[in-house]
Amino acid sequence: MVAGMLVGTLCAFLVRLLDPAVANKAGPDWLWSGGRQDLVRSLYFRPDGTFRRYGRLALVLTLVAGVAALYWIVQHV
């Protein structure tokens, strides 16, 4: 059940990133543990919720690297 909630939250976050009508791409402040001052959020987004210059590319590369790492771990278990 927890895994399903995590996957659902991730999917909702990714769909929101692709929606051009949404101005605040970072999502609500409660989504981040530190709110607007969260360290991870500040790597990808400005305080107003828009992407930094290479924030979208960095986020996609981070997600791809995470999936590749999980795949590698599963293969070696």
mmCIF file of the N, C-alpha and C atoms, coordinates in Angstrom:
data_MODEL
# 
_entry.id   MODEL 
# 
loop_
_atom_site.group_PDB 
_atom_site.id 
_atom_site.type_symbol 
_atom_site.label_atom_id 
_atom_site.label_alt_id 
_atom_site.label_comp_id 
_atom_site.label_asym_id 
_atom_site.label_entity_id 
_atom_site.label_seq_id 
_atom_site.pdbx_PDB_ins_code 
_atom_site.Cartn_x 
_atom_site.Cartn_y 
_atom_site.Cartn_z 
_atom_site.occupancy 
_atom_site.B_iso_or_equiv 
_atom_site.pdbx_formal_charge 
_atom_site.auth_seq_id 
_atom_site.auth_comp_id 
_atom_site.auth_asym_id 
_atom_site.auth_atom_id 
_atom_site.pdbx_PDB_model_num 
ATOM 1   N N  . MET A 1 1  ? 0.823  -1.181  0.000   1.00 0.00 ? 1  MET A N  1 
ATOM 2   C CA . MET A 1 1  ? 0.000  0.000   0.000   1.00 0.00 ? 1  MET A CA 1 
ATOM 3   C C  . MET A 1 1  ? 0.878  1.261   0.000   1.00 0.00 ? 1  MET A C  1 
ATOM 4   N N  . VAL A 1 2  ? 1.927  1.239   0.784   1.00 0.00 ? 2  VAL A N  1 
ATOM 5   C CA . VAL A 1 2  ? 2.827  2.387   0.833   1.00 0.00 ? 2  VAL A CA 1 
ATOM 6   C C  . VAL A 1 2  ? 3.536  2.553   -0.504  1.00 0.00 ? 2  VAL A C  1 
ATOM 7   N N  . ALA A 1 3  ? 3.951  1.439   -1.108  1.00 0.00 ? 3  ALA A N  1 
ATOM 8   C CA . ALA A 1 3  ? 4.623  1.506   -2.410  1.00 0.00 ? 3  ALA A CA 1 
ATOM 9   C C  . ALA A 1 3  ? 3.674  2.077   -3.464  1.00 0.00 ? 3  ALA A C  1 
ATOM 10  N N  . GLY A 1 4  ? 2.417  1.703   -3.412  1.00 0.00 ? 4  GLY A N  1 
ATOM 11  C CA . GLY A 1 4  ? 1.433  2.240   -4.346  1.00 0.00 ? 4  GLY A CA 1 
ATOM 12  C C  . GLY A 1 4  ? 1.242  3.739   -4.180  1.00 0.00 ? 4  GLY A C  1 
ATOM 13  N N  . MET A 1 5  ? 1.259  4.197   -2.936  1.00 0.00 ? 5  MET A N  1 
ATOM 14  C CA . MET A 1 5  ? 1.129  5.635   -2.683  1.00 0.00 ? 5  MET A CA 1 
ATOM 15  C C  . MET A 1 5  ? 2.356  6.381   -3.203  1.00 0.00 ? 5  MET A C  1 
ATOM 16  N N  . LEU A 1 6  ? 3.535  5.803   -3.015  1.00 0.00 ? 6  LEU A N  1 
ATOM 17  C CA . LEU A 1 6  ? 4.756  6.442   -3.509  1.00 0.00 ? 6  LEU A CA 1 
ATOM 18  C C  . LEU A 1 6  ? 4.769  6.515   -5.032  1.00 0.00 ? 6  LEU A C  1 
ATOM 19  N N  . VAL A 1 7  ? 4.360  5.443   -5.674  1.00 0.00 ? 7  VAL A N  1 
ATOM 20  C CA . VAL A 1 7  ? 4.311  5.431   -7.141  1.00 0.00 ? 7  VAL A CA 1 
ATOM 21  C C  . VAL A 1 7  ? 3.271  6.431   -7.639  1.00 0.00 ? 7  VAL A C  1 
ATOM 22  N N  . GLY A 1 8  ? 2.131  6.499   -6.975  1.00 0.00 ? 8  GLY A N  1 
ATOM 23  C CA . GLY A 1 8  ? 1.094  7.457   -7.362  1.00 0.00 ? 8  GLY A CA 1 
ATOM 24  C C  . GLY A 1 8  ? 1.555  8.893   -7.203  1.00 0.00 ? 8  GLY A C  1 
ATOM 25  N N  . THR A 1 9  ? 2.256  9.185   -6.119  1.00 0.00 ? 9  THR A N  1 
ATOM 26  C CA . THR A 1 9  ? 2.781  10.534  -5.906  1.00 0.00 ? 9  THR A CA 1 
ATOM 27  C C  . THR A 1 9  ? 3.813  10.881  -6.968  1.00 0.00 ? 9  THR A C  1 
ATOM 28  N N  . LEU A 1 10 ? 4.691  9.946   -7.291  1.00 0.00 ? 10 LEU A N  1 
ATOM 29  C CA . LEU A 1 10 ? 5.699  10.173  -8.325  1.00 0.00 ? 10 LEU A CA 1 
ATOM 30  C C  . LEU A 1 10 ? 5.038  10.405  -9.684  1.00 0.00 ? 10 LEU A C  1 
ATOM 31  N N  . CYS A 1 11 ? 4.040  9.619   -10.022 1.00 0.00 ? 11 CYS A N  1 
ATOM 32  C CA . CYS A 1 11 ? 3.341  9.797   -11.302 1.00 0.00 ? 11 CYS A CA 1 
ATOM 33  C C  . CYS A 1 11 ? 2.630  11.140  -11.367 1.00 0.00 ? 11 CYS A C  1 
ATOM 34  N N  . ALA A 1 12 ? 1.988  11.534  -10.284 1.00 0.00 ? 12 ALA A N  1 
ATOM 35  C CA . ALA A 1 12 ? 1.315  12.835  -10.256 1.00 0.00 ? 12 ALA A CA 1 
ATOM 36  C C  . ALA A 1 12 ? 2.328  13.970  -10.409 1.00 0.00 ? 12 ALA A C  1 
ATOM 37  N N  . PHE A 1 13 ? 3.490  13.834  -9.777  1.00 0.00 ? 13 PHE A N  1 
ATOM 38  C CA . PHE A 1 13 ? 4.546  14.834  -9.887  1.00 0.00 ? 13 PHE A CA 1 
ATOM 39  C C  . PHE A 1 13 ? 5.049  14.929  -11.330 1.00 0.00 ? 13 PHE A C  1 
ATOM 40  N N  . LEU A 1 14 ? 5.254  13.781  -11.984 1.00 0.00 ? 14 LEU A N  1 
ATOM 41  C CA . LEU A 1 14 ? 5.754  13.786  -13.358 1.00 0.00 ? 14 LEU A CA 1 
ATOM 42  C C  . LEU A 1 14 ? 4.719  14.340  -14.339 1.00 0.00 ? 14 LEU A C  1 
ATOM 43  N N  . VAL A 1 15 ? 3.452  14.029  -14.135 1.00 0.00 ? 15 VAL A N  1 
ATOM 44  C CA . VAL A 1 15 ? 2.402  14.570  -14.996 1.00 0.00 ? 15 VAL A CA 1 
ATOM 45  C C  . VAL A 1 15 ? 2.322  16.079  -14.845 1.00 0.00 ? 15 VAL A C  1 
ATOM 46  N N  . ARG A 1 16 ? 2.470  16.556  -13.625 1.00 0.00 ? 16 ARG A N  1 
ATOM 47  C CA . ARG A 1 16 ? 2.444  17.998  -13.366 1.00 0.00 ? 16 ARG A CA 1 
ATOM 48  C C  . ARG A 1 16 ? 3.612  18.705  -14.057 1.00 0.00 ? 16 ARG A C  1 
ATOM 49  N N  . LEU A 1 17 ? 4.758  18.053  -14.119 1.00 0.00 ? 17 LEU A N  1 
ATOM 50  C CA . LEU A 1 17 ? 5.920  18.639  -14.791 1.00 0.00 ? 17 LEU A CA 1 
ATOM 51  C C  . LEU A 1 17 ? 5.684  18.817  -16.287 1.00 0.00 ? 17 LEU A C  1 
ATOM 52  N N  . LEU A 1 18 ? 4.895  17.934  -16.868 1.00 0.00 ? 18 LEU A N  1 
ATOM 53  C CA . LEU A 1 18 ? 4.647  17.980  -18.306 1.00 0.00 ? 18 LEU A CA 1 
ATOM 54  C C  . LEU A 1 18 ? 3.506  18.903  -18.695 1.00 0.00 ? 18 LEU A C  1 
ATOM 55  N N  . ASP A 1 19 ? 2.685  19.318  -17.743 1.00 0.00 ? 19 ASP A N  1 
ATOM 56  C CA . ASP A 1 19 ? 1.532  20.170  -18.029 1.00 0.00 ? 19 ASP A CA 1 
ATOM 57  C C  . ASP A 1 19 ? 1.987  21.619  -18.215 1.00 0.00 ? 19 ASP A C  1 
ATOM 58  N N  . PRO A 1 20 ? 1.858  22.181  -19.431 1.00 0.00 ? 20 PRO A N  1 
ATOM 59  C CA . PRO A 1 20 ? 2.339  23.550  -19.660 1.00 0.00 ? 20 PRO A CA 1 
ATOM 60  C C  . PRO A 1 20 ? 1.493  24.625  -18.974 1.00 0.00 ? 20 PRO A C  1 
ATOM 61  N N  . ALA A 1 21 ? 0.289  24.295  -18.562 1.00 0.00 ? 21 ALA A N  1 
ATOM 62  C CA . ALA A 1 21 ? -0.581 25.294  -17.931 1.00 0.00 ? 21 ALA A CA 1 
ATOM 63  C C  . ALA A 1 21 ? -0.223 25.552  -16.471 1.00 0.00 ? 21 ALA A C  1 
ATOM 64  N N  . VAL A 1 22 ? 0.563  24.671  -15.869 1.00 0.00 ? 22 VAL A N  1 
ATOM 65  C CA . VAL A 1 22 ? 0.931  24.799  -14.467 1.00 0.00 ? 22 VAL A CA 1 
ATOM 66  C C  . VAL A 1 22 ? 2.186  25.656  -14.357 1.00 0.00 ? 22 VAL A C  1 
ATOM 67  N N  . ALA A 1 23 ? 2.084  26.769  -13.631 1.00 0.00 ? 23 ALA A N  1 
ATOM 68  C CA . ALA A 1 23 ? 3.224  27.674  -13.498 1.00 0.00 ? 23 ALA A CA 1 
ATOM 69  C C  . ALA A 1 23 ? 4.175  27.207  -12.400 1.00 0.00 ? 23 ALA A C  1 
ATOM 70  N N  . ASN A 1 24 ? 3.642  26.714  -11.286 1.00 0.00 ? 24 ASN A N  1 
ATOM 71  C CA . ASN A 1 24 ? 4.473  26.267  -10.168 1.00 0.00 ? 24 ASN A CA 1 
ATOM 72  C C  . ASN A 1 24 ? 4.788  24.792  -10.343 1.00 0.00 ? 24 ASN A C  1 
ATOM 73  N N  . LYS A 1 25 ? 5.880  24.491  -11.034 1.00 0.00 ? 25 LYS A N  1 
ATOM 74  C CA . LYS A 1 25 ? 6.230  23.104  -11.326 1.00 0.00 ? 25 LYS A CA 1 
ATOM 75  C C  . LYS A 1 25 ? 6.741  22.344  -10.111 1.00 0.00 ? 25 LYS A C  1 
ATOM 76  N N  . ALA A 1 26 ? 7.172  23.044  -9.071  1.00 0.00 ? 26 ALA A N  1 
ATOM 77  C CA . ALA A 1 26 ? 7.718  22.375  -7.891  1.00 0.00 ? 26 ALA A CA 1 
ATOM 78  C C  . ALA A 1 26 ? 6.639  21.723  -7.046  1.00 0.00 ? 26 ALA A C  1 
ATOM 79  N N  . GLY A 1 27 ? 5.396  22.071  -7.261  1.00 0.00 ? 27 GLY A N  1 
ATOM 80  C CA . GLY A 1 27 ? 4.322  21.492  -6.482  1.00 0.00 ? 27 GLY A CA 1 
ATOM 81  C C  . GLY A 1 27 ? 4.118  22.223  -5.174  1.00 0.00 ? 27 GLY A C  1 
ATOM 82  N N  . PRO A 1 28 ? 3.228  21.711  -4.334  1.00 0.00 ? 28 PRO A N  1 
ATOM 83  C CA . PRO A 1 28 ? 2.960  22.381  -3.056  1.00 0.00 ? 28 PRO A CA 1 
ATOM 84  C C  . PRO A 1 28 ? 4.153  22.257  -2.108  1.00 0.00 ? 28 PRO A C  1 
ATOM 85  N N  . ASP A 1 29 ? 4.243  23.182  -1.169  1.00 0.00 ? 29 ASP A N  1 
ATOM 86  C CA . ASP A 1 29 ? 5.370  23.195  -0.237  1.00 0.00 ? 29 ASP A CA 1 
ATOM 87  C C  . ASP A 1 29 ? 5.401  21.970  0.663   1.00 0.00 ? 29 ASP A C  1 
ATOM 88  N N  . TRP A 1 30 ? 4.242  21.379  0.965   1.00 0.00 ? 30 TRP A N  1 
ATOM 89  C CA . TRP A 1 30 ? 4.218  20.209  1.835   1.00 0.00 ? 30 TRP A CA 1 
ATOM 90  C C  . TRP A 1 30 ? 4.863  18.997  1.169   1.00 0.00 ? 30 TRP A C  1 
ATOM 91  N N  . LEU A 1 31 ? 5.004  19.023  -0.150  1.00 0.00 ? 31 LEU A N  1 
ATOM 92  C CA . LEU A 1 31 ? 5.626  17.901  -0.856  1.00 0.00 ? 31 LEU A CA 1 
ATOM 93  C C  . LEU A 1 31 ? 7.110  17.787  -0.511  1.00 0.00 ? 31 LEU A C  1 
ATOM 94  N N  . TRP A 1 32 ? 7.724  18.898  -0.147  1.00 0.00 ? 32 TRP A N  1 
ATOM 95  C CA . TRP A 1 32 ? 9.143  18.936  0.185   1.00 0.00 ? 32 TRP A CA 1 
ATOM 96  C C  . TRP A 1 32 ? 9.290  19.030  1.698   1.00 0.00 ? 32 TRP A C  1 
ATOM 97  N N  . SER A 1 33 ? 10.203 18.274  2.263   1.00 0.00 ? 33 SER A N  1 
ATOM 98  C CA . SER A 1 33 ? 10.343 18.236  3.726   1.00 0.00 ? 33 SER A CA 1 
ATOM 99  C C  . SER A 1 33 ? 10.748 19.580  4.311   1.00 0.00 ? 33 SER A C  1 
ATOM 100 N N  . GLY A 1 34 ? 11.515 20.376  3.582   1.00 0.00 ? 34 GLY A N  1 
ATOM 101 C CA . GLY A 1 34 ? 11.940 21.673  4.079   1.00 0.00 ? 34 GLY A CA 1 
ATOM 102 C C  . GLY A 1 34 ? 11.144 22.835  3.535   1.00 0.00 ? 34 GLY A C  1 
ATOM 103 N N  . GLY A 1 35 ? 10.042 22.543  2.844   1.00 0.00 ? 35 GLY A N  1 
ATOM 104 C CA . GLY A 1 35 ? 9.232  23.606  2.248   1.00 0.00 ? 35 GLY A CA 1 
ATOM 105 C C  . GLY A 1 35 ? 9.989  24.299  1.120   1.00 0.00 ? 35 GLY A C  1 
ATOM 106 N N  . ARG A 1 36 ? 9.879  25.605  1.039   1.00 0.00 ? 36 ARG A N  1 
ATOM 107 C CA . ARG A 1 36 ? 10.556 26.349  -0.027  1.00 0.00 ? 36 ARG A CA 1 
ATOM 108 C C  . ARG A 1 36 ? 12.064 26.402  0.154   1.00 0.00 ? 36 ARG A C  1 
ATOM 109 N N  . GLN A 1 37 ? 12.550 26.175  1.359   1.00 0.00 ? 37 GLN A N  1 
ATOM 110 C CA . GLN A 1 37 ? 13.982 26.210  1.622   1.00 0.00 ? 37 GLN A CA 1 
ATOM 111 C C  . GLN A 1 37 ? 14.621 24.822  1.558   1.00 0.00 ? 37 GLN A C  1 
ATOM 112 N N  . ASP A 1 38 ? 13.911 23.824  1.050   1.00 0.00 ? 38 ASP A N  1 
ATOM 113 C CA . ASP A 1 38 ? 14.437 22.474  0.975   1.00 0.00 ? 38 ASP A CA 1 
ATOM 114 C C  . ASP A 1 38 ? 15.656 22.437  0.053   1.00 0.00 ? 38 ASP A C  1 
ATOM 115 N N  . LEU A 1 39 ? 16.698 21.727  0.473   1.00 0.00 ? 39 LEU A N  1 
ATOM 116 C CA . LEU A 1 39 ? 17.953 21.679  -0.283  1.00 0.00 ? 39 LEU A CA 1 
ATOM 117 C C  . LEU A 1 39 ? 17.768 21.028  -1.654  1.00 0.00 ? 39 LEU A C  1 
ATOM 118 N N  . VAL A 1 40 ? 17.067 19.907  -1.707  1.00 0.00 ? 40 VAL A N  1 
ATOM 119 C CA . VAL A 1 40 ? 16.870 19.213  -2.979  1.00 0.00 ? 40 VAL A CA 1 
ATOM 120 C C  . VAL A 1 40 ? 15.989 20.040  -3.912  1.00 0.00 ? 40 VAL A C  1 
ATOM 121 N N  . ARG A 1 41 ? 14.955 20.656  -3.363  1.00 0.00 ? 41 ARG A N  1 
ATOM 122 C CA . ARG A 1 41 ? 14.083 21.500  -4.190  1.00 0.00 ? 41 ARG A CA 1 
ATOM 123 C C  . ARG A 1 41 ? 14.858 22.656  -4.803  1.00 0.00 ? 41 ARG A C  1 
ATOM 124 N N  . SER A 1 42 ? 15.760 23.239  -4.029  1.00 0.00 ? 42 SER A N  1 
ATOM 125 C CA . SER A 1 42 ? 16.517 24.387  -4.533  1.00 0.00 ? 42 SER A CA 1 
ATOM 126 C C  . SER A 1 42 ? 17.518 24.000  -5.612  1.00 0.00 ? 42 SER A C  1 
ATOM 127 N N  . LEU A 1 43 ? 17.859 22.716  -5.729  1.00 0.00 ? 43 LEU A N  1 
ATOM 128 C CA . LEU A 1 43 ? 18.743 22.287  -6.817  1.00 0.00 ? 43 LEU A CA 1 
ATOM 129 C C  . LEU A 1 43 ? 18.058 22.374  -8.177  1.00 0.00 ? 43 LEU A C  1 
ATOM 130 N N  . TYR A 1 44 ? 16.750 22.095  -8.210  1.00 0.00 ? 44 TYR A N  1 
ATOM 131 C CA . TYR A 1 44 ? 16.019 22.028  -9.469  1.00 0.00 ? 44 TYR A CA 1 
ATOM 132 C C  . TYR A 1 44 ? 15.119 23.241  -9.726  1.00 0.00 ? 44 TYR A C  1 
ATOM 133 N N  . PHE A 1 45 ? 14.600 23.851  -8.653  1.00 0.00 ? 45 PHE A N  1 
ATOM 134 C CA . PHE A 1 45 ? 13.586 24.890  -8.799  1.00 0.00 ? 45 PHE A CA 1 
ATOM 135 C C  . PHE A 1 45 ? 14.011 26.191  -8.126  1.00 0.00 ? 45 PHE A C  1 
ATOM 136 N N  . ARG A 1 46 ? 13.489 27.294  -8.618  1.00 0.00 ? 46 ARG A N  1 
ATOM 137 C CA . ARG A 1 46 ? 13.633 28.596  -7.962  1.00 0.00 ? 46 ARG A CA 1 
ATOM 138 C C  . ARG A 1 46 ? 12.604 28.676  -6.836  1.00 0.00 ? 46 ARG A C  1 
ATOM 139 N N  . PRO A 1 47 ? 12.714 29.675  -5.948  1.00 0.00 ? 47 PRO A N  1 
ATOM 140 C CA . PRO A 1 47 ? 11.730 29.778  -4.845  1.00 0.00 ? 47 PRO A CA 1 
ATOM 141 C C  . PRO A 1 47 ? 10.286 29.946  -5.315  1.00 0.00 ? 47 PRO A C  1 
ATOM 142 N N  . ASP A 1 48 ? 10.069 30.502  -6.514  1.00 0.00 ? 48 ASP A N  1 
ATOM 143 C CA . ASP A 1 48 ? 8.691  30.659  -6.996  1.00 0.00 ? 48 ASP A CA 1 
ATOM 144 C C  . ASP A 1 48 ? 8.142  29.395  -7.660  1.00 0.00 ? 48 ASP A C  1 
ATOM 145 N N  . GLY A 1 49 ? 8.945  28.330  -7.742  1.00 0.00 ? 49 GLY A N  1 
ATOM 146 C CA . GLY A 1 49 ? 8.472  27.056  -8.279  1.00 0.00 ? 49 GLY A CA 1 
ATOM 147 C C  . GLY A 1 49 ? 8.818  26.802  -9.728  1.00 0.00 ? 49 GLY A C  1 
ATOM 148 N N  . THR A 1 50 ? 9.412  27.753  -10.420 1.00 0.00 ? 50 THR A N  1 
ATOM 149 C CA . THR A 1 50 ? 9.816  27.527  -11.812 1.00 0.00 ? 50 THR A CA 1 
ATOM 150 C C  . THR A 1 50 ? 11.171 26.834  -11.833 1.00 0.00 ? 50 THR A C  1 
ATOM 151 N N  . PHE A 1 51 ? 11.448 26.171  -12.946 1.00 0.00 ? 51 PHE A N  1 
ATOM 152 C CA . PHE A 1 51 ? 12.705 25.457  -13.069 1.00 0.00 ? 51 PHE A CA 1 
ATOM 153 C C  . PHE A 1 51 ? 13.887 26.416  -13.151 1.00 0.00 ? 51 PHE A C  1 
ATOM 154 N N  . ARG A 1 52 ? 15.008 25.971  -12.630 1.00 0.00 ? 52 ARG A N  1 
ATOM 155 C CA . ARG A 1 52 ? 16.253 26.701  -12.842 1.00 0.00 ? 52 ARG A CA 1 
ATOM 156 C C  . ARG A 1 52 ? 16.670 26.491  -14.286 1.00 0.00 ? 52 ARG A C  1 
ATOM 157 N N  . ARG A 1 53 ? 17.784 27.082  -14.702 1.00 0.00 ? 53 ARG A N  1 
ATOM 158 C CA . ARG A 1 53 ? 18.178 27.056  -16.112 1.00 0.00 ? 53 ARG A CA 1 
ATOM 159 C C  . ARG A 1 53 ? 18.256 25.629  -16.664 1.00 0.00 ? 53 ARG A C  1 
ATOM 160 N N  . TYR A 1 54 ? 18.949 24.742  -15.980 1.00 0.00 ? 54 TYR A N  1 
ATOM 161 C CA . TYR A 1 54 ? 19.052 23.348  -16.413 1.00 0.00 ? 54 TYR A CA 1 
ATOM 162 C C  . TYR A 1 54 ? 18.336 22.407  -15.446 1.00 0.00 ? 54 TYR A C  1 
ATOM 163 N N  . GLY A 1 55 ? 17.347 22.914  -14.740 1.00 0.00 ? 55 GLY A N  1 
ATOM 164 C CA . GLY A 1 55 ? 16.648 22.126  -13.737 1.00 0.00 ? 55 GLY A CA 1 
ATOM 165 C C  . GLY A 1 55 ? 15.873 20.958  -14.311 1.00 0.00 ? 55 GLY A C  1 
ATOM 166 N N  . ARG A 1 56 ? 15.189 21.167  -15.423 1.00 0.00 ? 56 ARG A N  1 
ATOM 167 C CA . ARG A 1 56 ? 14.398 20.088  -16.027 1.00 0.00 ? 56 ARG A CA 1 
ATOM 168 C C  . ARG A 1 56 ? 15.315 18.960  -16.500 1.00 0.00 ? 56 ARG A C  1 
ATOM 169 N N  . LEU A 1 57 ? 16.413 19.306  -17.168 1.00 0.00 ? 57 LEU A N  1 
ATOM 170 C CA . LEU A 1 57 ? 17.365 18.305  -17.636 1.00 0.00 ? 57 LEU A CA 1 
ATOM 171 C C  . LEU A 1 57 ? 17.987 17.565  -16.457 1.00 0.00 ? 57 LEU A C  1 
ATOM 172 N N  . ALA A 1 58 ? 18.354 18.289  -15.415 1.00 0.00 ? 58 ALA A N  1 
ATOM 173 C CA . ALA A 1 58 ? 18.948 17.665  -14.237 1.00 0.00 ? 58 ALA A CA 1 
ATOM 174 C C  . ALA A 1 58 ? 17.965 16.711  -13.562 1.00 0.00 ? 58 ALA A C  1 
ATOM 175 N N  . LEU A 1 59 ? 16.698 17.096  -13.487 1.00 0.00 ? 59 LEU A N  1 
ATOM 176 C CA . LEU A 1 59 ? 15.693 16.234  -12.874 1.00 0.00 ? 59 LEU A CA 1 
ATOM 177 C C  . LEU A 1 59 ? 15.493 14.959  -13.683 1.00 0.00 ? 59 LEU A C  1 
ATOM 178 N N  . VAL A 1 60 ? 15.427 15.077  -14.993 1.00 0.00 ? 60 VAL A N  1 
ATOM 179 C CA . VAL A 1 60 ? 15.275 13.896  -15.850 1.00 0.00 ? 60 VAL A CA 1 
ATOM 180 C C  . VAL A 1 60 ? 16.491 12.983  -15.715 1.00 0.00 ? 60 VAL A C  1 
ATOM 181 N N  . LEU A 1 61 ? 17.691 13.548  -15.720 1.00 0.00 ? 61 LEU A N  1 
ATOM 182 C CA . LEU A 1 61 ? 18.903 12.737  -15.580 1.00 0.00 ? 61 LEU A CA 1 
ATOM 183 C C  . LEU A 1 61 ? 18.963 12.059  -14.212 1.00 0.00 ? 61 LEU A C  1 
ATOM 184 N N  . THR A 1 62 ? 18.506 12.733  -13.166 1.00 0.00 ? 62 THR A N  1 
ATOM 185 C CA . THR A 1 62 ? 18.471 12.137  -11.835 1.00 0.00 ? 62 THR A CA 1 
ATOM 186 C C  . THR A 1 62 ? 17.509 10.957  -11.795 1.00 0.00 ? 62 THR A C  1 
ATOM 187 N N  . LEU A 1 63 ? 16.336 11.116  -12.398 1.00 0.00 ? 63 LEU A N  1 
ATOM 188 C CA . LEU A 1 63 ? 15.364 10.020  -12.417 1.00 0.00 ? 63 LEU A CA 1 
ATOM 189 C C  . LEU A 1 63 ? 15.875 8.837   -13.234 1.00 0.00 ? 63 LEU A C  1 
ATOM 190 N N  . VAL A 1 64 ? 16.524 9.097   -14.366 1.00 0.00 ? 64 VAL A N  1 
ATOM 191 C CA . VAL A 1 64 ? 17.092 8.025   -15.187 1.00 0.00 ? 64 VAL A CA 1 
ATOM 192 C C  . VAL A 1 64 ? 18.200 7.303   -14.427 1.00 0.00 ? 64 VAL A C  1 
ATOM 193 N N  . ALA A 1 65 ? 19.058 8.052   -13.757 1.00 0.00 ? 65 ALA A N  1 
ATOM 194 C CA . ALA A 1 65 ? 20.144 7.444   -12.982 1.00 0.00 ? 65 ALA A CA 1 
ATOM 195 C C  . ALA A 1 65 ? 19.584 6.611   -11.826 1.00 0.00 ? 65 ALA A C  1 
ATOM 196 N N  . GLY A 1 66 ? 18.506 7.074   -11.207 1.00 0.00 ? 66 GLY A N  1 
ATOM 197 C CA . GLY A 1 66 ? 17.883 6.317   -10.127 1.00 0.00 ? 66 GLY A CA 1 
ATOM 198 C C  . GLY A 1 66 ? 17.295 4.998   -10.609 1.00 0.00 ? 66 GLY A C  1 
ATOM 199 N N  . VAL A 1 67 ? 16.636 5.033   -11.747 1.00 0.00 ? 67 VAL A N  1 
ATOM 200 C CA . VAL A 1 67 ? 16.076 3.803   -12.316 1.00 0.00 ? 67 VAL A CA 1 
ATOM 201 C C  . VAL A 1 67 ? 17.190 2.844   -12.699 1.00 0.00 ? 67 VAL A C  1 
ATOM 202 N N  . ALA A 1 68 ? 18.264 3.372   -13.297 1.00 0.00 ? 68 ALA A N  1 
ATOM 203 C CA . ALA A 1 68 ? 19.397 2.521   -13.671 1.00 0.00 ? 68 ALA A CA 1 
ATOM 204 C C  . ALA A 1 68 ? 20.055 1.903   -12.442 1.00 0.00 ? 68 ALA A C  1 
ATOM 205 N N  . ALA A 1 69 ? 20.174 2.668   -11.370 1.00 0.00 ? 69 ALA A N  1 
ATOM 206 C CA . ALA A 1 69 ? 20.765 2.143   -10.136 1.00 0.00 ? 69 ALA A CA 1 
ATOM 207 C C  . ALA A 1 69 ? 19.894 1.047   -9.533  1.00 0.00 ? 69 ALA A C  1 
ATOM 208 N N  . LEU A 1 70 ? 18.580 1.265   -9.512  1.00 0.00 ? 70 LEU A N  1 
ATOM 209 C CA . LEU A 1 70 ? 17.683 0.227   -9.000  1.00 0.00 ? 70 LEU A CA 1 
ATOM 210 C C  . LEU A 1 70 ? 17.751 -1.041  -9.850  1.00 0.00 ? 70 LEU A C  1 
ATOM 211 N N  . TYR A 1 71 ? 17.823 -0.883  -11.158 1.00 0.00 ? 71 TYR A N  1 
ATOM 212 C CA . TYR A 1 71 ? 17.935 -2.036  -12.057 1.00 0.00 ? 71 TYR A CA 1 
ATOM 213 C C  . TYR A 1 71 ? 19.229 -2.793  -11.784 1.00 0.00 ? 71 TYR A C  1 
ATOM 214 N N  . TRP A 1 72 ? 20.332 -2.061  -11.604 1.00 0.00 ? 72 TRP A N  1 
ATOM 215 C CA . TRP A 1 72 ? 21.611 -2.692  -11.329 1.00 0.00 ? 72 TRP A CA 1 
ATOM 216 C C  . TRP A 1 72 ? 21.582 -3.451  -9.991  1.00 0.00 ? 72 TRP A C  1 
ATOM 217 N N  . ILE A 1 73 ? 20.963 -2.856  -8.995  1.00 0.00 ? 73 ILE A N  1 
ATOM 218 C CA . ILE A 1 73 ? 20.865 -3.511  -7.679  1.00 0.00 ? 73 ILE A CA 1 
ATOM 219 C C  . ILE A 1 73 ? 20.048 -4.780  -7.779  1.00 0.00 ? 73 ILE A C  1 
ATOM 220 N N  . VAL A 1 74 ? 18.925 -4.741  -8.474  1.00 0.00 ? 74 VAL A N  1 
ATOM 221 C CA . VAL A 1 74 ? 18.067 -5.914  -8.609  1.00 0.00 ? 74 VAL A CA 1 
ATOM 222 C C  . VAL A 1 74 ? 18.800 -7.026  -9.366  1.00 0.00 ? 74 VAL A C  1 
ATOM 223 N N  . GLN A 1 75 ? 19.591 -6.682  -10.356 1.00 0.00 ? 75 GLN A N  1 
ATOM 224 C CA . GLN A 1 75 ? 20.312 -7.686  -11.133 1.00 0.00 ? 75 GLN A CA 1 
ATOM 225 C C  . GLN A 1 75 ? 21.401 -8.385  -10.310 1.00 0.00 ? 75 GLN A C  1 
ATOM 226 N N  . HIS A 1 76 ? 21.934 -7.692  -9.316  1.00 0.00 ? 76 HIS A N  1 
ATOM 227 C CA . HIS A 1 76 ? 23.046 -8.269  -8.534  1.00 0.00 ? 76 HIS A CA 1 
ATOM 228 C C  . HIS A 1 76 ? 22.589 -8.867  -7.196  1.00 0.00 ? 76 HIS A C  1 
ATOM 229 N N  . VAL A 1 77 ? 21.301 -8.946  -6.983  1.00 0.00 ? 77 VAL A N  1 
ATOM 230 C CA . VAL A 1 77 ? 20.813 -9.527  -5.725  1.00 0.00 ? 77 VAL A CA 1 
ATOM 231 C C  . VAL A 1 77 ? 20.566 -10.995 -5.885  1.00 0.00 ? 77 VAL A C  1 
# 
